[in-house]
Amino acid sequence: MRQFSRTAAPALVAALLITACGGGGSTGPGTPSAAQSTSTLLGGDPKPYNYSGQYSGLIMDSKNGTGKAAAELSQEKTDIGGALTIAGNPVVEYVSWIANAAVVSGTSVFVAASGYCSFAGKATYDTKTSVLAGSYHAVHGCTGETGTYKLKHHCYYKYGAAVDVRPDTGPKPC
């Protein structure tokens, strides 16, 4: 397996948390959201899923091959942000996404000594497998770089007194 370069992290982060530049989210911090209903988590409801928590899986990058990745995400309403770490270097990319039910889209940025790369991407969350799978492509720097990723959602963060309603087979609280 090839070791990831510092340009691969932005691609993965962009793919993972692809929504910050998409608009439509909240304008900033606020009070914790109310608990999500079962219909929100199982589909058919426009309310956001709880994407917060810890993930791990693989990223397949056009320039850097396949590597292990881990993400820690936070969420306020439909706004998702966090960091994606790619094993090897290690490389950290910062992600900003917007959720629309089971789909997230947005951008990610990786900053290196030689400059920065930004990526745009889109991913889908499978409520049955708790996997966030998506793709990304470079929009500034890292010309022509593309990739895909699959990240398993291991646990989620609870906010305040809100309790998420989730299937017994899904992620548990961190």
C-alpha positions in Angstrom: 0.0 0.0 0.0 1.3 3.4 -0.9 1.7 6.0 1.8 -0.8 8.9 1.5 0.6 12.3 0.6 -0.6 15.5 2.2 -2.9 16.0 -0.8 -4.9 12.9 -0.2 -6.3 14.1 3.1 -8.2 17.0 1.7 -9.8 14.8 -0.8 -11.0 12.4 1.8 -12.1 15.1 4.2 -13.9 16.8 1.3 -15.7 13.6 0.5 -16.6 12.9 4.1 -17.8 16.3 5.2 -18.9 17.8 2.0 -21.4 20.4 3.0 -20.1 23.5 4.5 -20.1 25.5 1.3 -23.4 24.2 0.2 -25.5 26.6 2.3 -28.8 25.9 3.9 -27.5 25.0 7.3 -27.7 26.9 10.6 -25.8 30.2 11.0 -23.9 29.2 14.1 -24.0 27.5 17.5 -27.2 27.3 19.2 -29.1 25.1 21.6 -28.9 21.4 21.1 -31.4 19.9 18.7 -34.3 17.8 19.9 -34.1 14.0 19.7 -34.5 12.6 16.3 -37.6 10.5 15.5 -37.4 7.0 14.2 -38.6 8.2 10.8 -35.7 10.6 10.7 -33.2 7.9 11.1 -34.9 5.4 8.9 -35.7 7.7 5.9 -38.6 9.6 4.5 -38.1 12.6 6.8 -36.2 15.8 5.7 -34.8 16.2 9.2 -31.0 15.5 9.4 -29.6 12.3 10.7 -27.1 12.4 13.6 -23.8 12.2 11.7 -21.8 13.2 14.8 -19.4 10.7 16.2 -16.4 8.5 15.3 -15.8 6.7 12.0 -13.2 4.5 10.4 -12.7 2.8 7.1 -10.9 3.1 3.8 -10.2 5.9 1.2 -9.3 5.1 -2.4 -7.5 8.0 -4.0 -6.5 8.4 -7.7 -3.0 9.7 -6.8 -2.3 8.0 -3.5 -3.8 4.6 -3.7 -5.8 3.0 -0.8 -5.3 3.9 2.8 -7.0 3.7 6.2 -8.9 6.7 7.5 -10.6 7.8 10.7 -13.0 10.8 11.2 -14.4 12.6 14.2 -17.5 14.7 13.2 -19.6 17.2 15.0 -23.1 18.4 14.0 -25.4 21.4 14.6 -28.7 20.9 12.8 -27.7 20.2 9.2 -24.1 21.6 9.5 -21.4 19.0 9.8 -17.7 19.6 10.5 -14.7 17.8 11.7 -11.4 16.3 10.9 -10.4 13.3 8.9 -7.1 11.6 9.6 -5.4 9.4 7.0 -3.0 6.8 8.3 0.6 6.8 7.1 1.8 10.3 7.1 -0.5 11.1 9.2 -2.5 13.6 7.2 -5.4 15.6 8.6 -8.1 17.2 6.5 -10.8 19.5 7.6 -14.3 18.9 6.4 -17.5 21.0 6.1 -20.7 19.4 4.9 -24.4 20.0 4.8 -26.8 17.1 5.4 -30.1 16.6 3.5 -31.6 13.4 5.1 -29.2 10.5 4.2 -27.1 12.6 1.8 -24.2 14.9 2.8 -22.3 17.2 0.4 -19.8 19.9 0.8 -16.1 20.7 0.8 -12.9 19.8 2.5 -9.5 21.6 2.8 -6.0 20.3 3.2 -3.2 22.8 3.9 0.4 21.9 3.3 3.7 23.8 3.2 3.4 23.9 -0.6 -0.1 25.4 -0.6 -3.6 24.0 -0.2 -6.1 21.8 -2.0 -9.8 21.9 -1.7 -12.2 19.2 -2.7 -16.0 18.9 -3.3 -17.9 15.7 -2.8 -21.1 13.9 -1.9 -21.8 10.9 0.2 -24.8 8.7 1.3 -25.4 7.3 4.7 -26.8 3.7 4.8 -28.9 3.4 7.9 -28.9 -0.4 7.7 -25.1 -0.7 7.7 -24.1 2.6 9.4 -21.7 3.3 6.5 -21.0 6.7 5.0 -19.9 6.1 1.4 -19.0 8.8 -1.1 -16.7 10.4 -3.7 -14.8 13.6 -4.1 -12.9 15.6 -6.7 -10.3 18.4 -6.5 -11.7 21.9 -7.1 -8.6 23.9 -6.3 -5.0 22.6 -6.3 -4.4 18.9 -6.6 -5.5 19.0 -10.2 -7.4 15.9 -11.4 -7.3 14.2 -8.0 -10.4 12.1 -7.3 -11.4 9.3 -4.9 -14.0 7.4 -3.0 -14.3 6.3 0.6 -16.4 4.1 2.9 -16.5 4.9 6.6 -18.2 2.9 9.3 -20.0 4.9 11.9 -18.9 3.4 15.3 -20.5 5.7 17.8 -22.4 9.0 18.0 -22.2 12.0 20.3 -25.3 12.9 22.3 -26.2 16.5 22.8 -27.7 17.7 26.1 -30.7 15.8 27.3 -31.6 14.7 23.8 -31.7 11.0 23.2 -31.4 9.6 19.7 -33.8 6.9 18.6 -31.7 4.4 16.7 -32.1 0.8 15.6 -30.5 -1.7 18.0 -28.0 -2.7 15.3 -26.7 0.8 14.7 -24.0 2.9 16.4 -24.1 3.4 20.1 -23.3 6.5 22.1 -19.5 7.3 22.3 
